[in-house]
């Protein structure tokens, strides 16, 4: 019997690409909304970059241009 896993609708994922390097993506309502343009050799490196980006977003001011 298989176990069903329910994922949150809004989430940040770290995944390993075909090149065996790590990347992150932002998922919202089952669609990728943003993703890393850089790949990381280690999962830890990807996690550090993602945490840094997340902390910077708290101080972002949105402006209309």
GISULCOR-V819556 format. One line per field, one symbol per residue. ss: DSSP state (2 for helix, 1 for strand, 0 for the rest). phi: phi as a letter, one per 40 degrees, with the letter a starting at -180 (. if undefined). A space follows every 50 residues. Layout:
BEGIN
ss=???
phi=???
END
This chain:
BEGIN
ss=00000000011111110000011111110011111000010022222222 222222200000000
phi=.cccbbcccbabbbbbcccgbcababbbfgbccaaccbbbcbcccccccc ccccccccbcbcbcb
END
